[in-house]
Amino acid sequence: MSGHACIVGWAHTPFGKLDNIDIEELIQAVVRDSIAHAGIQASDIDFAAVGVYNNGLNPQGFEAGLLSLHQPDLRFTPAVHVENACATGSAAIHSVMDAIESGRARIGIAIGAEKMTGVPPTRIPEILSSGCYRKEEDNPLGFAGIFGQITQAYFDRYGDHSHSLAQIAAKNHINALANPYAHVRRDLGLEFCDQVSEKNPLVAGPLRRTDCSMVSDGAAALILADEETARALRRAIRFRSRVQVNDFMPLSRRDPIAFEGAHRAWQQALSKAGVGILDLDLVETHDCFTTAEMLEYEAMGLAPRGEGWKVILEGRTRKDGQLPVNVSGGLKARGHPLGATGVSMHVMAAMQLAQEAGDMQLPQAELAGIFNMGGAAVANYVSILERLK
């Protein structure tokens, strides 16, 4: 490899129910805006990766073919479509980094996008079930059903920690108040999140509606460049390390609450970066359900197995805590357009490191960690970012 790739620009649409925009328009918006943010021309881009999960969410496939429709200078630029469940965005980033670090490209663009609300809500669980091992795990509640089972397994082993899950939800909704891109910018309050009610019913197992991320539309993009090129541009956020670790897809083949693949990914990424978890100034992690964030506290090393619930009770991951987690609001409140999520998480972290996070800005942000997963901790991606320029 020719050296670490760097983030030199980005773009992000609002996340939410975006009725008057389709997948093509979402992609074009972030392509245009990220090019402008990086201070480059479309003709400077040598490679593009477009991450869209789709799988029935909209009729337009072959999304990599859409790039040049509104950017004629990309007409002959190599572009690929990638998919890796909810880690699709990170897969797109890795594809571009591979092209840059192998010397095949100098500048590339990674795009993540999804239009989820164009199909009837009743179809969503079935479509999302394709991200689990359907021979054993197919159920009418989709991924909520899977994480309902995971949550119940954790409670059976370590006790009912619904209150801690409610605290995670409340924290992330408070954080999203400062994020202009977030799907839900509303402080729901701990009391509401902690109670089963008509407006906050049980969805699957012990999971309440407030424990589940939203069905969202949206897109995000990163412009990446080799380090030499990045130093000559406006900003440079370097990948100090980046790791992907896969685990068995069927939950029956592993301990469903151990998140071993996630743990290994964190261990490898921290080791390669030469830092410990508490050296980080912030983490953006994959809270598709509040249970996931709790289990990820354990996977990243903030708590031993079975004690992740203590981390939020002690306030250690709040914005003013020992290690702020999901300052952007996370998937829970920022939204979770599947293909866009991994790219969005990197944008949120890069904004902090570049001191461009606006009202979300942390007073100290020099080193950031990102965890994005596909499936129930099947495809596990960890990035450690630092500011180069």
C-alpha positions in Angstrom: 0.0 0.0 0.0 1.1 3.6 -0.7 0.2 4.9 2.7 -2.9 5.9 4.7 -5.9 7.4 2.8 -7.3 10.6 4.2 -10.8 12.1 4.2 -10.6 15.5 2.5 -14.3 16.4 2.1 -17.8 15.2 2.8 -21.5 15.9 2.3 -24.6 14.7 4.2 -28.4 15.1 3.4 -30.9 15.4 6.2 -32.1 11.9 7.3 -35.8 11.2 7.7 -38.9 10.6 5.6 -37.9 12.5 2.4 -41.0 12.3 0.3 -40.0 14.3 -2.7 -36.6 12.9 -3.5 -35.5 9.5 -5.0 -32.3 7.5 -4.7 -30.8 9.1 -7.8 -31.4 12.6 -6.4 -30.0 11.6 -3.0 -26.8 10.3 -4.6 -26.4 13.3 -6.9 -26.9 15.8 -4.0 -24.0 14.3 -1.9 -21.7 13.8 -4.9 -22.1 17.5 -5.9 -21.8 18.8 -2.3 -18.8 16.6 -1.3 -16.8 17.6 -4.4 -17.4 21.3 -3.5 -16.5 20.7 0.1 -13.2 19.1 -0.8 -12.3 21.9 -3.2 -11.7 19.5 -6.2 -13.3 18.9 -9.6 -15.3 15.9 -10.5 -12.7 15.2 -13.1 -10.1 14.7 -10.3 -11.9 11.6 -9.1 -10.3 8.3 -10.1 -12.6 5.8 -8.5 -16.1 5.7 -7.0 -17.9 3.2 -4.7 -21.6 3.5 -4.2 -23.1 1.7 -1.2 -26.8 1.0 -1.4 -28.5 -2.0 0.3 -31.8 -1.8 -1.6 -32.8 -5.5 -1.9 -36.4 -4.5 -2.8 -36.5 -1.0 -1.1 -36.7 0.6 -4.5 -36.9 -0.6 -8.2 -33.6 1.2 -9.3 -30.6 -1.1 -9.0 -27.1 -0.7 -10.5 -26.8 2.5 -8.5 -23.1 3.0 -9.5 -24.4 3.7 -13.0 -26.2 6.8 -11.8 -23.1 8.9 -11.0 -22.4 10.5 -14.3 -26.0 11.5 -15.1 -25.5 14.8 -13.4 -21.7 14.8 -13.3 -20.6 14.3 -17.0 -16.9 14.5 -15.9 -17.5 11.1 -14.1 -18.6 9.5 -17.4 -15.5 7.3 -17.8 -14.6 7.0 -14.1 -14.6 3.4 -12.7 -17.5 3.0 -10.3 -18.8 0.0 -8.4 -21.9 -0.8 -6.3 -21.2 -2.5 -3.0 -23.5 -4.1 -0.4 -22.8 -5.5 3.0 -26.1 -5.2 4.9 -26.0 -2.3 7.4 -22.3 -2.0 7.0 -22.7 -1.2 3.3 -21.4 2.4 3.7 -18.2 1.2 5.4 -17.7 -1.4 2.6 -17.9 1.5 0.1 -15.2 3.4 2.1 -12.9 0.4 2.2 -13.3 -0.1 -1.5 -12.2 3.4 -2.2 -9.4 3.2 0.3 -8.2 0.0 -1.3 -8.0 1.7 -4.7 -6.1 4.6 -3.2 -3.7 2.7 -1.0 -2.8 0.2 -3.8 -1.8 3.1 -6.0 -4.7 2.6 -8.5 -6.3 6.0 -7.6 -5.2 9.3 -6.2 -8.7 10.6 -5.2 -11.9 8.7 -4.8 -15.5 9.1 -3.6 -17.4 6.8 -1.3 -21.2 7.2 -1.3 -23.8 5.7 0.9 -27.5 6.1 0.2 -30.9 4.6 0.9 -34.5 5.3 0.1 -36.4 3.2 2.6 -39.8 4.9 2.9 -40.9 4.4 -0.7 -42.3 0.9 0.1 -45.2 0.2 2.5 -44.1 -0.1 6.1 -45.4 -3.6 6.3 -42.8 -4.7 3.8 -39.8 -3.4 5.7 -39.4 -6.3 8.2 -39.4 -8.8 5.4 -36.8 -6.9 3.3 -34.5 -6.3 6.3 -34.7 -10.0 7.2 -32.5 -10.7 4.3 -29.6 -9.4 6.5 -30.0 -12.4 8.8 -29.7 -16.1 8.3 -33.2 -16.7 6.9 -33.0 -20.5 7.1 -33.0 -20.3 10.9 -33.9 -16.7 11.8 -36.7 -15.5 9.5 -39.5 -14.0 11.5 -42.4 -11.6 10.9 -40.8 -8.9 13.0 -37.6 -8.7 10.9 -34.5 -7.4 12.6 -36.4 -6.1 15.6 -37.4 -9.7 16.2 -33.7 -10.8 16.1 -32.6 -8.1 18.5 -35.6 -8.8 20.7 -34.2 -12.3 21.1 -30.7 -11.0 21.7 -32.0 -8.6 24.3 -34.0 -11.3 26.1 -30.9 -13.6 26.1 -28.8 -10.8 27.7 -31.5 -10.2 30.3 -31.8 -14.0 31.0 -28.1 -14.2 31.7 -27.4 -10.8 33.4 -30.7 -9.5 34.6 -33.3 -7.1 33.2 -31.5 -3.9 32.3 -34.4 -2.1 30.4 -33.6 1.0 32.4 -30.1 1.2 31.0 -31.5 0.8 27.5 -33.9 3.7 28.1 -30.9 5.8 29.3 -29.1 5.1 26.0 -32.2 6.1 24.0 -32.7 9.3 26.0 -29.0 10.2 25.7 -28.9 9.8 22.0 -32.1 11.8 21.5 -30.7 14.7 23.6 -27.5 14.6 21.5 -29.5 14.7 18.3 -31.0 18.1 19.3 -27.7 19.7 18.1 -27.6 17.7 14.8 -29.2 19.5 11.9 -29.2 16.2 9.9 -31.0 14.1 12.4 -34.3 12.3 11.7 -35.6 12.9 15.2 -34.5 16.1 16.9 -36.6 15.8 20.0 -35.8 15.1 23.6 -38.1 12.2 24.5 -37.0 12.1 28.1 -35.9 9.2 30.2 -39.3 8.6 31.8 -41.0 8.2 28.4 -38.2 5.9 27.1 -38.4 3.8 30.2 -42.1 3.1 30.2 -44.2 0.9 28.0 -47.2 2.9 26.9 -49.6 3.4 24.0 -47.0 5.7 22.3 -44.1 3.6 23.3 -45.3 0.0 22.9 -43.3 -3.2 23.1 -42.1 -4.1 19.6 -40.2 -7.4 20.0 -39.3 -9.1 23.2 -38.3 -6.5 25.8 -37.6 -3.9 23.1 -39.8 -0.8 23.2 -40.3 1.5 20.2 -37.8 3.9 21.7 -35.2 1.1 21.7 -35.4 0.8 17.9 -33.8 3.0 15.2 -35.9 4.7 12.6 -36.8 3.8 9.0 -35.1 6.6 7.2 -34.1 8.0 3.8 -30.8 9.8 3.3 -27.3 9.9 1.8 -23.7 10.8 2.7 -20.5 10.9 0.8 -16.7 11.1 1.6 -14.0 12.3 -0.7 -10.8 10.5 0.0 -7.2 11.1 -1.2 -3.8 9.7 -0.8 -1.8 11.5 2.0 0.4 13.6 -0.4 -2.6 14.9 -2.2 -4.6 15.4 1.0 -1.8 17.7 2.4 -2.4 20.1 -0.5 -6.1 20.3 0.1 -8.3 22.2 2.6 -8.4 19.5 5.3 -7.1 16.0 5.9 -8.5 13.5 8.3 -6.3 10.4 8.3 -7.3 6.8 9.0 -4.9 5.8 11.7 -6.3 2.3 11.3 -9.2 0.5 9.7 -10.3 -3.1 10.2 -13.0 -5.5 9.1 -13.7 -8.7 10.9 -16.5 -11.1 9.9 -18.2 -13.7 12.1 -20.6 -16.6 11.5 -23.9 -15.3 10.1 -26.2 -17.8 12.0 -26.6 -16.8 15.7 -26.8 -20.6 16.4 -23.1 -20.9 15.6 -22.0 -18.3 18.2 -22.9 -16.7 21.5 -25.4 -14.1 20.3 -24.6 -11.6 23.0 -20.8 -11.8 23.0 -20.3 -9.8 19.8 -17.0 -11.5 19.3 -16.4 -10.2 15.8 -16.9 -6.7 17.0 -14.6 -7.2 19.9 -11.9 -8.6 17.6 -12.3 -5.7 15.2 -11.9 -3.2 18.1 -8.9 -5.0 19.4 -7.1 -5.0 16.1 -8.0 -1.4 15.2 -6.8 -0.1 18.5 -3.6 -2.1 18.4 -2.8 -1.0 14.8 -3.4 2.6 15.9 -1.3 2.2 19.0 -3.9 3.5 21.3 -6.4 2.3 24.0 -10.1 2.8 24.0 -9.9 5.7 26.5 -7.4 7.5 24.4 -10.3 8.3 22.0 -12.1 11.5 22.4 -15.4 10.2 20.9 -17.0 7.1 19.3 -19.7 6.8 16.8 -21.2 3.3 17.2 -23.9 1.3 15.6 -26.9 1.6 17.8 -29.5 0.1 15.5 -31.1 -0.9 18.8 -30.2 0.3 22.2 -29.1 -3.3 23.1 -26.5 -3.0 20.3 -24.9 0.1 21.9 -24.9 -1.6 25.3 -23.2 -4.8 23.8 -20.8 -2.6 21.9 -19.6 -1.0 25.2 -18.4 -4.4 26.2 -17.0 -5.2 22.7 -14.9 -2.0 22.6 -13.6 -2.6 26.1 -15.4 -0.1 28.2 -16.8 -2.9 30.4 -16.4 -6.6 31.0 -19.0 -8.9 29.5 -22.3 -8.6 31.3 -21.6 -5.1 32.6 -22.2 -2.9 29.6 -25.3 -1.6 31.3 -23.2 0.0 34.0 -21.4 2.3 31.6 -24.5 4.3 30.8 -25.7 4.3 34.4 -22.4 5.9 35.4 -22.7 8.5 32.7 -19.4 7.5 31.0 -20.7 7.8 27.4 -22.6 11.0 27.8 -21.5 14.1 25.9 -19.7 15.3 29.0 -18.5 11.8 30.1 -15.3 9.9 30.0 -15.9 8.8 26.3 -18.7 10.5 24.5 -20.6 8.0 22.3 -23.0 8.9 19.5 -22.7 12.7 20.0 -24.6 12.9 16.6 -27.6 11.1 18.1 -26.5 7.7 16.7 -28.7 5.6 14.4 -31.3 5.8 17.1 -32.0 9.5 16.6 -29.9 10.5 13.6 -31.6 7.8 11.6 -30.6 4.6 9.8 -30.8 4.7 6.0 -29.0 1.4 5.6 -26.5 2.1 2.9 -25.8 5.6 4.1 -25.2 4.7 7.7 -21.5 3.8 7.6 -20.6 6.8 5.5 -22.7 9.1 7.8 -20.8 7.8 10.9 -17.5 8.7 9.3 -18.8 12.1 8.3 -20.0 12.8 11.9 -16.6 11.8 13.3 -14.6 13.8 10.6 -16.7 16.9 11.3 -15.6 16.7 15.0 -11.9 16.3 14.2 -12.0 19.1 11.7 -13.8 21.4 14.2 -16.6 21.7 11.7 -19.4 20.1 13.8 -21.3 23.3 14.7 -23.5 22.9 17.7 -22.4 19.3 18.0 -18.8 20.2 18.5 -16.9 18.7 21.4 -14.3 20.9 23.1 -11.6 18.2 22.6 -11.8 16.1 19.5 -8.4 14.8 18.2 -9.0 11.0 17.9 -12.2 9.3 17.0 -13.4 5.7 16.8 -16.2 4.4 14.6 -17.9 1.0 14.7 -20.3 0.0 11.9 -21.8 -3.5 11.6 -23.7 -5.5 9.1 -26.2 -8.0 10.4 -26.1 -8.9 14.1 -22.3 -8.3 14.5 -21.6 -10.4 11.3 -19.6 -7.8 9.3 -17.7 -5.6 11.8 -15.8 -2.5 10.8 -13.8 -0.2 13.0 -12.0 2.9 12.0 -9.7 5.1 14.1 -9.5 8.7 12.7 -7.1 11.6 13.5 -6.7 15.0 12.1 -3.6 15.4 9.8 -4.4 18.9 8.6 
